[in-house]
Amino acid sequence: MSSTPAASVLFVCVHNAGRSQMAAGFLTHLAGDRVEVRSAGSLPADQVNPAAVEAMKEAGVDISAEQPKVLTAEAVKASDYVITMGCGDACPIFPGKTYLDWALDDPAGQGLEAVRPIRDEIRTRIEALIAEIDATRAKRTP
């Protein structure tokens, strides 16, 4: 097996504090080094949403050390998959990328009870994404 990641994925939301951080945390946790993971926001917050950190901790994933990052054209260019979560027209479009838009509730200002179902939906989508990446890689590998 090659040490080169099967794909690179960029998760984008406005503040890079909740949905995109949870998605990046799950993908890193579930896919390991098979997938290169990035996350960013069009208007990054000062910190990751504490309810998102707590919800992920309950799921066995620690995102407490993460910091919101600003979205750059370079991050998009370096990614095979660009998954947006409500950033709208702020997300740059480049040919040859796979763009997915995940309509997910925004956990901003929500308590832990409201964030848990968002977390669980993200995990389900991440598991499907990993299956898609693995299937695509299998088709390319003789």
C-alpha positions as CSV (number, residue, x, y, z in Angstrom):
1,M,0.0,0.0,0.0
2,S,1.3,3.4,-0.9
3,S,2.0,6.0,1.8
4,T,0.4,8.6,-0.5
5,P,-3.0,9.6,0.8
6,A,-5.9,8.3,-1.3
7,A,-7.4,11.8,-1.5
8,S,-7.3,15.2,0.1
9,V,-10.4,16.7,1.5
10,L,-11.2,20.3,2.5
11,F,-14.2,21.1,4.7
12,V,-15.4,24.7,4.5
13,C,-18.0,26.6,6.6
14,V,-18.3,30.2,7.5
15,H,-16.6,30.2,10.9
16,N,-14.6,27.0,10.7
17,A,-15.7,26.5,14.3
18,G,-18.3,23.8,14.3
19,R,-19.4,21.7,11.3
20,S,-16.1,21.8,9.4
21,Q,-14.1,21.1,12.5
22,M,-16.2,18.1,13.5
23,A,-16.1,16.8,9.9
24,A,-12.3,17.1,9.8
25,G,-12.0,15.5,13.2
26,F,-14.1,12.5,12.2
27,L,-12.3,12.0,8.8
28,T,-8.9,12.2,10.5
29,H,-10.0,9.8,13.2
30,L,-11.7,7.3,10.9
31,A,-9.4,7.4,7.8
32,G,-6.1,8.0,9.5
33,D,-3.3,8.9,7.1
34,R,-5.2,7.4,4.1
35,V,-6.8,10.9,3.6
36,E,-5.2,14.3,3.8
37,V,-7.7,16.5,5.8
38,R,-8.0,20.3,5.8
39,S,-10.7,22.7,7.2
40,A,-11.2,26.4,6.8
41,G,-13.8,29.2,7.0
42,S,-14.6,32.2,4.9
43,L,-14.9,34.3,8.2
44,P,-13.0,32.2,10.8
45,A,-14.1,32.5,14.4
46,D,-11.7,33.1,17.3
47,Q,-12.1,29.5,18.6
48,V,-13.7,26.2,17.9
49,N,-17.3,26.0,19.3
50,P,-17.0,24.5,22.8
51,A,-20.2,22.5,22.3
52,A,-18.7,21.0,19.2
53,V,-15.5,20.1,21.1
54,E,-17.6,18.5,23.9
55,A,-19.8,16.6,21.4
56,M,-16.8,15.2,19.6
57,K,-15.1,14.2,22.9
58,E,-18.2,12.2,23.7
59,A,-17.6,10.4,20.3
60,G,-14.0,9.7,21.2
61,V,-12.5,12.4,19.0
62,D,-10.4,15.2,20.5
63,I,-10.6,18.5,18.5
64,S,-9.8,20.7,21.4
65,A,-6.4,21.8,20.0
66,E,-7.8,22.9,16.7
67,Q,-8.0,26.5,15.7
68,P,-10.3,28.1,13.0
69,K,-8.3,28.8,9.8
70,V,-9.0,31.2,6.9
71,L,-10.1,29.8,3.6
72,T,-7.4,30.2,0.9
73,A,-7.5,29.5,-2.8
74,E,-4.3,27.4,-2.2
75,A,-6.2,25.1,0.1
76,V,-8.9,24.6,-2.5
77,K,-6.4,23.9,-5.2
78,A,-4.6,21.4,-3.1
79,S,-7.7,19.4,-2.4
80,D,-9.5,16.6,-4.4
81,Y,-12.8,17.1,-2.5
82,V,-14.2,20.4,-1.4
83,I,-17.1,20.0,1.0
84,T,-19.0,23.1,1.8
85,M,-21.3,23.6,4.7
86,G,-23.1,26.8,4.2
87,C,-20.3,29.1,3.0
88,G,-22.2,30.0,-0.2
89,D,-20.5,32.1,-2.8
90,A,-17.4,32.6,-0.6
91,C,-16.0,29.2,-1.7
92,P,-13.8,29.5,-4.8
93,I,-14.4,27.0,-7.6
94,F,-11.6,25.3,-9.5
95,P,-12.0,22.8,-12.3
96,G,-11.1,19.1,-11.6
97,K,-12.3,19.1,-8.0
98,T,-15.2,17.2,-6.5
99,Y,-17.6,19.7,-4.8
100,L,-20.2,18.5,-2.3
101,D,-22.5,20.8,-0.4
102,W,-23.7,19.3,2.9
103,A,-26.8,21.0,4.2
104,L,-26.3,20.8,8.0
105,D,-27.7,22.8,10.8
106,D,-25.2,25.3,12.2
107,P,-24.2,24.5,15.7
108,A,-23.2,28.1,16.5
109,G,-24.8,29.3,19.7
110,Q,-26.4,25.8,20.3
111,G,-26.0,23.7,23.4
112,L,-24.7,20.2,23.5
113,E,-28.1,18.6,23.1
114,A,-28.6,20.4,19.8
115,V,-25.0,19.7,18.6
116,R,-25.2,15.9,19.1
117,P,-27.5,15.2,16.2
118,I,-25.4,17.4,13.9
119,R,-22.3,15.5,15.0
120,D,-24.0,12.2,14.3
121,E,-25.1,13.3,10.8
122,I,-21.6,14.4,10.1
123,R,-20.2,11.1,11.1
124,T,-22.7,9.3,8.8
125,R,-21.6,11.5,5.9
126,I,-17.9,11.0,6.7
127,E,-18.3,7.2,6.7
128,A,-20.0,7.4,3.3
129,L,-17.3,9.7,2.0
130,I,-14.5,7.3,3.1
131,A,-16.4,4.5,1.3
132,E,-16.5,6.6,-1.9
133,I,-12.8,7.6,-1.6
134,D,-11.9,3.9,-1.1
135,A,-14.0,2.8,-4.0
136,T,-12.6,5.5,-6.3
137,R,-9.0,4.5,-5.3
138,A,-9.8,0.8,-5.9
139,K,-10.9,1.6,-9.5
140,R,-7.6,3.3,-10.2
141,T,-5.4,0.7,-8.6
142,P,-4.8,-2.4,-10.8
